[in-house]
Amino acid sequence: MSTNSQEHLGFRAVHIQNHVRRRKDYKTYWRALKKYGLWQDPVYIALKVELGDRIDAVRERMPKCVVKDVRARFPNPPGIPYMGHKRE
């Protein structure tokens, strides 16, 4: 087991391949949020409509707190921008 407590909590060093790790985490969050009904929540649906997204779209917008958490744990190298959401 690693002695680095941040690594134990899921934090990784800056690396060019962190986008692959982030994708796995986003998928885990997506499943959990679906299980708890976020994607059908009236507040979320109203926000989705306000942002101009289709209600029946397959790709859901992740809450900002999820994006912030995942990016903090799997950061890009300096000078490599994050791609952002496909519809932004």
C-alpha positions as CSV (number, residue, x, y, z in Angstrom):
1,M,0.0,0.0,0.0
2,S,1.2,3.5,-0.8
3,T,2.2,5.8,2.0
4,N,1.0,8.8,0.0
5,S,-2.5,9.6,1.5
6,Q,-3.5,11.7,-1.5
7,E,-2.8,8.7,-3.9
8,H,-4.8,6.5,-1.5
9,L,-7.8,8.9,-1.9
10,G,-7.6,8.6,-5.7
11,F,-5.4,11.6,-6.5
12,R,-2.8,11.0,-9.2
13,A,0.2,13.0,-10.4
14,V,-0.1,15.2,-13.4
15,H,0.0,12.9,-16.5
16,I,-0.9,13.2,-20.2
17,Q,-3.0,10.0,-19.9
18,N,-5.2,11.3,-17.0
19,H,-8.1,11.9,-19.5
20,V,-8.5,8.1,-19.6
21,R,-8.8,8.0,-15.8
22,R,-11.2,10.9,-15.7
23,R,-13.5,9.2,-18.2
24,K,-13.8,6.1,-15.9
25,D,-14.6,8.4,-13.0
26,Y,-17.2,10.3,-14.9
27,K,-18.8,7.1,-15.9
28,T,-18.9,6.0,-12.2
29,Y,-20.5,9.3,-11.2
30,W,-23.0,9.1,-14.1
31,R,-24.2,5.7,-13.0
32,A,-24.5,6.8,-9.4
33,L,-26.4,9.9,-10.3
34,K,-28.7,7.9,-12.5
35,K,-29.3,5.4,-9.7
36,Y,-30.4,8.2,-7.4
37,G,-32.6,9.8,-10.0
38,L,-30.8,13.0,-10.8
39,W,-31.3,12.8,-14.5
40,Q,-35.1,12.7,-14.0
41,D,-35.2,15.4,-11.3
42,P,-37.4,18.4,-12.3
43,V,-34.7,20.9,-11.2
44,Y,-32.1,19.2,-13.4
45,I,-34.5,19.0,-16.3
46,A,-35.3,22.7,-16.0
47,L,-31.6,23.5,-16.0
48,K,-31.1,21.4,-19.0
49,V,-33.9,23.2,-20.9
50,E,-32.5,26.5,-19.8
51,L,-29.1,25.6,-21.2
52,G,-30.7,24.6,-24.5
53,D,-30.1,20.9,-24.3
54,R,-32.6,18.4,-25.6
55,I,-34.5,16.6,-22.8
56,D,-34.0,13.2,-24.4
57,A,-30.3,13.7,-25.1
58,V,-28.1,10.7,-24.1
59,R,-25.2,12.7,-23.0
60,E,-26.0,14.4,-19.7
61,R,-24.2,17.4,-18.3
62,M,-22.2,16.6,-15.2
63,P,-22.7,18.9,-12.2
64,K,-19.9,21.3,-11.7
65,C,-18.9,19.8,-8.4
66,V,-18.3,16.4,-10.2
67,V,-16.2,18.0,-12.9
68,K,-14.2,20.0,-10.3
69,D,-13.6,16.8,-8.2
70,V,-12.5,14.6,-11.1
71,R,-10.2,17.3,-12.5
72,A,-8.6,17.8,-9.1
73,R,-7.8,14.1,-8.8
74,F,-6.6,13.6,-12.3
75,P,-5.1,16.9,-13.5
76,N,-3.8,17.7,-17.0
77,P,-0.1,18.6,-17.5
78,P,0.6,22.4,-17.6
79,G,-0.2,23.9,-21.0
80,I,-2.7,21.1,-21.9
81,P,-6.3,22.5,-21.7
82,Y,-9.3,20.5,-20.6
83,M,-11.7,19.7,-23.5
84,G,-14.8,20.8,-21.6
85,H,-18.3,19.6,-22.5
86,K,-19.0,18.6,-26.1
87,R,-21.8,21.1,-26.3
88,E,-20.1,24.1,-24.6
